[in-house]
């Protein structure tokens, strides 16, 4: 059974930078429901000032060659998330100023997608790979791995995004 997805969830994570054919209706419904963002634009994680409430100290993160920053707060003990397999994730997405722009907590349902198929932003396909069920991770996603200049409504173009993710299942 596929979890329920609100329009805000679709707008924030499911719309990859390259739009898929047939996705126009989804994007239109997401535009109507997306909140208007007021967060300042920051395009480089290393040059970004993060709100203290986020607890982001980039030197404590692992910087991957792509520019994605990753830090595990809990290392899971379950199945490993690998490319081509379905995952179930609970998450909260925030701007560098600490403003939450999306979360699965509102719906109470985890997000389901297949790693490596471009169903989510590149930062998620890369950042979720290798996690174990039960794990919790923070991803600091540069614009090139998020939405770049083609952001959905509610997310300013070329913005660094912060996601706190928990892997709750691998299919």
N, C-alpha and C positions, 0 to 999 in steps of 0.2 A: 504494500500500500504506500502510495506516495504522500508525503506530508503536505498539508495545506501551505500555500505560499501567498502572502499578502502582496499587494501592489508595491508596497515600500520595499519588501525583500527583493522582488524582481528588479526594481530600479537600482538598488544598491549593489547587489552582487551578481545577479544572474545575467546582466547585460554585458557581455564582453565587449572589448573595444571594437571588434569587427562585428557588425550586426548580422545576425543570421537571417536567411530568407524566411518570410512568414512571421517574423517577430514584430511586425509593425503594430498589430493590435495590442500586444503585451506592452510595448513601449508607450503607446498612447494611454493605456489605462494606468501605467506607472507614472506618467507625467501628471495626470490628473490628481493622483494621491500623494505625490512626493512633496515633502515640506520644502520651503524655500531656505536655502543655506545662507548663513551670514558669516561663516568662518572665513578668516583670511586665507588667501592662497599661499601655499608654500610648496615649492617643487623639488627640493633636495632634502632628504631626511637629515643629512649631516649638518645642514644649515638651518634646520627647523628648530624652533623653540616649542617644546611640548608642555602642555599644562601639567602642573605638579600632580594633579589628580590621576593622570595616566600612568605615572611611575615609569616613564621612559627615560632611561639613561643608555644611550646608544653604545657606549663602551662595554656594557654588560650583555649586548646582543652579539650574535654571529652575523657578520655581513657576508652574504653570498655573492658570487661573481656578478650576478644579475643586478645587484644593488638592493635586493630584498634583505631586510633585517629580521632575524628570528630569535626568539628566546622562549625556551620551555619553562613554565612554572611548575608543571606536573608532568612527569614522564609516565605515560600509560604502560600497562602490562598486557594489554590485549592484542588483537590482530593488528597488523601493520597496514597502513593506507598506502596503496601502490597505484601507479598509473594504470588506467583501464578498469579499475574497480570502483563500485559505488561506495560512497561514504555518507554518513549522517553526522551533521555538525550543528552545534549550538554556538551562536556568536553574537558579539556586539561590535559594531563599527563606529568609529569616532574620528573627528577631525583633530588636528594637532592642538587646537584650543580646548579640547575636552568635550566638545559638543557631540552627543550621540546622534548619528544620522540613521541608524538602522540596528535592529536587534531581533533575534528569534524569540526573545523572552516575552514580547508582547503577544505573539500568537501561541506560545507554549509548545510549538512544534519545531523539531530540528529541520534543517535544510538538507535535502538529498541531492547529490549530483555525482557524476562520474569524473574522476580525476583524469586530466589530460585530454579531454574532449573539447575544451574551450567553452564549457557551459558556464564557467565563472571567470573572473578576471585572472590574468596570468599569475599574479602574486599568490592567489589561492591555489591554483594548480601546482605551483612550485612549493609553496609554503606548507601545504597539508601533506605532501608526499613524505613518507617516512614516519609520520606520527603513528602512535599506537593508541588503540581504543582506551579511553580513560585519561588520555593526556590533555593538557591545556597548554596553549602556546599563544604568544603575542607576535603578530606580524606587523611590521612597519613597511608599508607598501609605497614605493616611489611611483610617480605618475606613469612611467613607462610600463609598469606591471599592473597598473590600475586602469584608469580610464583615459589618461593622457589628456589631449585637448577635446576628446569626444565624450565628455561626461554626460551622464543622464541628468535630468532636472533634479535640483536639490544638492548636487555635488559640483563645486566649482571646477573648472578645467585645471589640469596640471596640479592637482592637490595630492599631498602625501596623506595616506589613509592609515589608520591604526585599527587593527582587528584583534580582539581577544576571542580565540576559538577553542572549543572543546570537542574532541572527537568522541562521539557516542556510539558509532557503529561503522562496520565495514561489511559490505555485501559482496 
